[in-house]
Structures are given as C-alpha cells and as structure tokens.
Amino acid sequence: MSEARHSLIFLTYNRPELIDARLAEVDLHMGERDDIEVIVLDNGSEDYGVRLTLTSRSQVCRFPLVLPRQDKNIGFGPGFNRAVLHSTGDHIHLISSDVAIFGDLVDMVGWLDENLVVCHRRIDHPAGWNQFGKLVIPYPEGYYLSMRRSTWDYLGGFDERFVPYDYEDVDLGYRISKDEKAVLIELSNLPLKHQAASTIGYNGARHEHTVQMRSLFAEKWDLANQPIRP
C-alpha cells in the first residue's frame, strides 16, 4: 500500500446507515486506488450501531480506515477540524455523511493546484443568509470541500465559534473572498448528490439557531446584520 496522497474525511453522528452507505460507495468507486485513506470521526454518537458499523467496515474495506472518536458531539466545524488532524494525505476531501458518492472523486480533483478550494456548489447570488445589507458573500455549501492540506492550514480550517453548525461555510467563503491567495471554485459535475438535511433536519429550533449564528458572524466581521431574519 502506497502512502496516502488523498484523505477522504467524514463525520458521523447517530446515523449508522448513512456512514455505512458512504463507506460502501468509497469502496465501490475508489477501493482499488492505492493513494487514499479514509478518516471517519465518530462525533460522540450515542447509537452503538455506529461503532458496530465502523468496526464491520474496517474488516472488509480495501483502503486504510482510521476511526477516531469524540466522547461528545463537538459540532460540524470543530469535528472536521479534529478529523483532519488524524489524516496524513496532502490533499483533503471533507464530505458530509449525507452526500451520496457515484464515482471517483479523487480522479476528478486530483489535479488541484495550490490555493484552490473546490466545492460542489458555490452560492454567489443573494440567498438571504449570505446577504448583509448590500454585501453578498459567495460561499461554498459545506457538504463537500476539497483542497491541499497546506491551503487548509493556511486558511485555519473552520472557525469553531460557529457551533454546532451553520455559518462555518459562509465564514470560510468570506475569508477566501478577502484573501489574495486562496480561490474558491465550483465543480458541479462531481459525482455527488447531497441529500439535504438528512443529518440535522429543518425545524423552528434550527431556524432560530441559524439566526443566532448569523448575528455572531455579523459581529465577527463588523457587518450590518440586515435583514436580521431572512
């Protein structure tokens, strides 16, 4: 087995069927590669089925599988920050567990130049949550991100004040837009399908949390928090 050049990094929390499907897809489409490793951070799952699923997959998968675990759920951004620390590849892929994979991601982004950040969907238009007065912030939807490790380190990963989720991707997009080195690009033809909200879901409590994260983001960057409730 060659040293991993690409690290495919997942978080999982209390949904064993999701991470099982993702690992099966990686094995199907990329299992014959000798340049990948997979990191799955169990983000404090209370469902013991997650541990059983990961243990079972580790015995049959064709790639190195690293399985760190948090004692409690530390959130999306901090979780990925921790998971990256367990990886070794010089090219990292951050993948949400509710993103179905239909082909070889590595083959499609292996050419990635230094300082490029690849996403599957980039939001450039006013979408409510990324609009502050007249300012519209382009950002990557955080369910898939790919970049060189050096770029991740340069950007500083996700800002951990946005917990447990929401605005970590908007914040990353804003930092990229203000930087002269990093460049955000969209590859919409990647073999992915985001099964939106199948990990967290949308409800009134989620909306109120997003409103709070928006306020925190505006405060961090000294932006006009208008409209307050998109």
Beta strands, then each sheet from edge to edge (+ up, - down):
strand 1: 6-12
strand 2: 36-43
strand 3: 65-66
strand 4: 69-70
strand 5: 91-95
strand 6: 99-101
strand 7: 116-119
strand 8: 122-123
strand 9: 131-132
strand 10: 135-136
strand 11: 139-140
strand 12: 144-148
strand 13: 183-186
strand 14: 192-194
sheet 1: 3+ 2+ 1+ 5+ 12- 7+ 13+
sheet 2: 3+ 2+ 4+
sheet 3: 6+ 14-
sheet 4: 8+ 11-
sheet 5: 9+ 10-
end
